[in-house]
C-alpha cells in the first residue's frame, strides 16, 4: 500500500474568496482541487484515468459515473491489499473496485426482507434488494474476482462490527467505500465501526455528499469534523446526475483529534 500525505485545510489550493479559517467557525469536509491531489497522493497524476463505462450500464442506485471513476483511480493509486464496501446494491461498484485494485473485496449489504419500512427508513428504502438480488452482477464469479459477500444492517453498530470482523478474520482494511444508508446514522455507524479496523494510511471514502435529498450525509460529516476528524471532498457536476461529491478520510494521526478552534490559520 502506498503512503498518503496529510495536507492542512489552510494549505489547500482554495478558490478565490474562500477563507480557510472557516474551519475554526464551521468545520466540515475541505474541498480539494486537482492541484491538491498529487500532494495528498504523491504521483496521483501519473495514474491513468479509469473509467466505469466498460461495466454493465449504469442504473439508478449505482454509484454515479464521475464519482466511481474518481474512487477507482484513488483505489488503484493506493494499491490496497484488502478493500471493504458498505452498500453492495447489485455489485457494479464491487466488480469495478476488485478489478481496479486486483485485490480482495469484502462487500456488505442488508436484504430487503429483513427491513421493516418506517418513518425512519431514510431515502434508500426503494433501493433495498432481496438476498438473491444483492450482488447479482458478480454471482458465480466471486472466487474469480476475489469478492466476499456478507450481510449486515449498516446502522446497527453491533451487527456491522460482528459481521465485518468475522469476514476480515484479523486482517486490516486498506480502502473502504461507504455508499449505503444515506442518513446520519448510515455514515456515523460505518465510520466509527471501520476506523479501528483500518490500516494506518488507509482511506475511507463516502459518496453523495451535498447531493439533493441526502442531508443526513452532510450532518454526519459535519458532526465528525467538529469532533476533530479531517475530511477532503472533490465535487462532480453532471447534467444527468447533478452535483455531488466524493469525501475521503485518510487514516493518519494528523487527520484525527484536531482542535479546530485553536488552530493557527
C-alpha positions in Angstrom: 0.0 0.0 0.0 1.3 3.5 -0.9 1.7 6.3 1.6 -0.9 9.1 1.7 0.1 12.5 2.9 -1.8 14.9 5.2 -2.4 18.4 3.9 -3.8 21.0 6.3 -7.0 22.7 5.0 -5.3 26.1 5.2 -2.7 24.8 2.7 -5.1 23.6 0.0 -5.5 25.3 -3.3 -8.7 27.2 -2.4 -10.9 29.0 -4.8 -10.5 32.8 -4.8 -12.6 34.3 -2.0 -12.7 31.1 0.1 -11.4 31.7 3.6 -9.7 28.6 5.0 -10.2 30.0 8.5 -13.9 28.9 8.2 -12.9 25.6 9.7 -12.4 27.4 13.0 -16.1 28.5 12.9 -17.7 25.7 10.9 -15.7 22.5 10.4 -16.6 20.3 7.5 -15.0 18.4 4.6 -12.3 20.5 2.9 -12.7 20.9 -0.9 -9.7 19.8 -2.9 -8.8 20.8 -6.4 -6.8 18.9 -9.0 -3.7 20.7 -7.8 -4.1 19.1 -4.3 -4.4 15.5 -5.4 -0.7 15.0 -6.0 0.1 16.4 -2.6 -2.3 14.0 -0.9 -1.4 11.1 -3.1 2.1 11.6 -4.5 2.2 10.5 -8.1 -1.5 10.5 -8.5 -1.4 12.4 -11.8 0.6 9.6 -13.3 -2.2 7.1 -12.7 -4.1 6.6 -15.9 -7.8 7.7 -15.6 -10.0 4.8 -15.0 -13.5 4.6 -16.5 -16.5 2.6 -15.4 -18.0 2.9 -18.9 -16.9 -0.7 -19.7 -19.1 -2.1 -16.9 -22.7 -3.0 -17.1 -24.7 0.1 -18.0 -25.4 2.4 -15.0 -28.9 2.3 -13.5 -30.5 4.5 -10.8 -29.0 3.3 -7.5 -25.5 2.6 -8.8 -22.6 5.0 -7.9 -22.6 7.9 -10.3 -20.1 7.6 -13.1 -17.9 10.6 -12.2 -17.7 9.6 -8.5 -17.0 6.0 -9.3 -14.2 6.8 -11.8 -12.5 9.0 -9.2 -12.8 6.4 -6.5 -11.4 3.7 -8.8 -8.4 6.0 -9.6 -7.8 6.7 -5.9 -8.0 3.0 -5.1 -5.8 2.0 -8.0 -3.2 4.5 -6.8 -3.3 3.3 -3.2 -2.7 -0.4 -4.2 -4.7 -1.8 -1.2 -4.2 -5.4 -0.1 -7.9 -5.5 1.0 -10.9 -3.3 0.4 -14.3 -3.2 2.1 -17.5 -1.9 0.6 -20.6 -0.9 2.6 -23.6 -1.0 0.2 -23.4 -3.7 -2.4 -26.6 -3.0 -4.3 -26.3 -5.1 -7.5 -22.5 -5.3 -7.4 -21.4 -2.9 -10.1 -19.0 -0.9 -8.0 -17.9 -4.1 -6.2 -16.7 -5.5 -9.5 -15.1 -2.2 -10.5 -13.2 -2.0 -7.2 -11.9 -5.6 -7.4 -10.7 -5.1 -11.0 -9.1 -1.7 -10.3 -7.1 -2.9 -7.3 -6.6 -6.6 -8.2 -7.1 -7.3 -4.5 -9.9 -8.9 -2.4 -13.1 -7.0 -1.7 -15.5 -7.7 1.2 -18.9 -6.2 0.4 -21.8 -5.8 2.8 -25.5 -5.1 2.3 -28.8 -5.9 4.1 -31.6 -8.0 2.5 -34.9 -6.2 2.0 -36.9 -9.0 3.6 -35.2 -8.2 6.9 -36.1 -4.5 6.9 -39.4 -3.1 8.0 -40.3 0.3 6.4 -40.8 3.1 8.9 -40.7 6.9 9.0 -37.0 6.5 9.8 -36.2 4.2 6.9 -34.5 7.1 5.1 -34.2 7.8 1.3 -32.8 4.4 0.4 -35.7 2.1 1.1 -36.6 1.8 -2.6 -33.1 0.5 -3.4 -33.2 -2.4 -1.0 -32.8 -5.7 -2.7 -33.5 -9.3 -1.8 -30.7 -11.6 -0.8 -30.7 -13.1 -4.3 -30.6 -9.7 -6.0 -27.8 -8.3 -3.8 -24.6 -8.5 -5.9 -26.4 -10.2 -8.8 -23.8 -8.9 -11.3 -21.0 -10.9 -9.8 -22.9 -14.1 -8.8 -20.9 -17.1 -9.7 -17.7 -15.1 -10.1 -16.9 -14.4 -6.5 -13.8 -16.6 -6.4 -12.5 -15.3 -9.8 -12.9 -11.6 -8.7 -11.9 -12.1 -5.0 -15.3 -10.9 -3.7 -16.7 -12.0 -0.3 -20.4 -11.1 0.4 -21.6 -10.5 3.9 -24.9 -9.2 5.2 -25.4 -6.6 7.9 -27.5 -3.5 8.8 -25.1 -0.6 8.4 -27.0 1.4 11.0 -26.5 -1.3 13.7 -23.1 -1.0 15.3 -23.1 -4.4 16.9 -24.2 -6.3 13.8 -21.9 -4.4 11.4 -18.9 -4.8 13.7 -19.5 -8.6 14.2 -20.0 -9.4 10.5 -17.0 -7.3 9.4 -14.7 -8.8 12.0 -15.8 -12.3 11.0 -15.2 -11.6 7.3 -11.8 -9.9 8.0 -10.5 -12.7 10.2 -7.9 -10.5 11.8 -6.9 -8.6 8.6 -6.8 -4.8 8.4 -8.7 -2.7 5.8 -6.6 -0.5 3.4 -9.5 1.0 1.4 -13.2 1.3 2.4 -16.1 2.7 0.4 -19.4 3.6 2.1 -22.5 4.0 -0.1 -25.4 2.5 1.8 -28.0 4.2 4.0 -27.8 7.9 3.1 -28.7 9.0 6.6 -26.8 10.4 9.5 -26.5 7.0 11.2 -25.7 5.5 7.8 -22.5 7.5 7.9 -21.7 7.6 11.6 -22.0 3.9 12.3 -19.9 2.7 9.4 -17.2 5.3 10.0 -16.9 4.5 13.7 -17.1 0.8 13.0 -14.4 0.8 10.3 -12.0 3.2 11.9 -10.4 0.6 14.4 -10.3 -1.9 11.6 -8.3 0.3 9.2 -4.6 0.1 8.5 -2.7 3.3 9.2 -2.7 5.3 6.0 -5.8 3.6 4.8 -8.7 5.5 3.1 -12.4 5.6 3.9 -14.5 7.1 1.0 -18.1 8.3 1.1 -20.4 9.0 -1.8 -23.2 11.6 -2.4 -22.0 14.4 -0.2 -24.0 17.5 -0.9 -26.4 15.6 -3.2 -30.0 16.8 -3.1 -32.2 14.6 -0.9 -29.4 13.3 1.4 -28.9 15.9 4.2 -28.0 13.2 6.6 -24.7 12.7 5.0 -23.8 16.4 5.5 -25.0 16.4 9.1 -22.9 13.3 9.9 -19.7 14.6 8.3 -20.0 18.0 9.9 -20.5 16.2 13.3 -17.4 14.1 12.8 -15.4 17.2 11.6 -16.4 19.0 14.8 -15.0 16.0 16.7 -11.7 16.8 15.1 -11.6 14.5 12.1 -10.3 15.9 8.7 -12.2 15.1 5.5 -11.4 16.1 2.0 -14.0 16.2 -0.8 -14.0 16.6 -4.6 -17.1 17.8 -6.4 -18.5 16.5 -9.7 -21.2 18.2 -11.8 -23.0 16.0 -14.3 -26.1 17.2 -16.3 -27.7 13.9 -15.7 -26.8 13.2 -12.1 -26.5 16.7 -10.7 -23.8 17.9 -8.3 -22.4 15.5 -5.8 -19.1 15.0 -4.0 -16.8 12.1 -3.0 -15.5 12.5 0.5 -12.2 11.0 1.6 -10.8 10.3 5.1 -7.1 9.5 5.4 -6.4 7.3 8.5 -3.4 9.3 9.7 -2.7 10.8 13.2 -2.9 14.3 11.7 -6.4 13.6 10.5 -7.8 12.9 13.9 -8.4 14.8 17.2 -7.8 18.2 15.8 -8.8 21.2 17.9 -10.1 23.5 15.2 -10.7 26.5 17.5 -7.1 26.6 18.5 -5.6 26.0 15.0 -3.4 28.7 13.6 -4.5 29.9 10.1 
